[in-house]
Amino acid sequence: MEWDGTINNGAKLAPGLYLMRVSVRSLMDGSKNEQVSKLVIVN
């Protein structure tokens, strides 16, 4: 997964500590996996 550090309007995300959640669902059996991590942005 890649991300360019911008939000919906194209502006860069402000420096700080964020929580990010990534969720994926299997196409085979519909099972779901989710992970929450800390994201530190420094500019």
Contact map, one row per residue, 1 for C-alpha under 8 A:
1110000000000000000000000000000000000000000
1111000000000000000000000000000000000000000
1111110000000000000000000000000000000000000
0111110000000000000000000000000000000000000
0011111000011000000000000000000000000000000
0011111111111000000000000000000000000000000
0000111111111000000000000000000000000000000
0000011111100000000000000000000000000000000
0000011111100000000000000000000000000000000
0000011111110000000000000000000000000000000
0000011111111000000000000000000000000000000
0000111001111100000000000000000000000000000
0000111000111110000000000000000000000000100
0000000000011111000000000000000000000000100
0000000000001111100000000000000000000001111
0000000000000111110000000000000000000001110
0000000000000011111000000000000000000111100
0000000000000001111100000000000000000111100
0000000000000000111110000000000000011110000
0000000000000000011111000000000000011110000
0000000000000000001111100000000001111000000
0000000000000000000111110000000001110000000
0000000000000000000011111000000111100000000
0000000000000000000001111100000111000000000
0000000000000000000000111110011110000000000
0000000000000000000000011111111100000000000
0000000000000000000000001111110000000000000
0000000000000000000000000111110000000000000
0000000000000000000000000111111000000000000
0000000000000000000000001111111100000000000
0000000000000000000000001100111110000000000
0000000000000000000000111100011111000000000
0000000000000000000000111000001111100000000
0000000000000000000011110000000111110000000
0000000000000000000011100000000011111000000
0000000000000000001111000000000001111100000
0000000000000000001110000000000000111110000
0000000000000000111100000000000000011111000
0000000000000000111100000000000000001111100
0000000000000011110000000000000000000111110
0000000000001111110000000000000000000011111
0000000000000011000000000000000000000001111
0000000000000010000000000000000000000000111
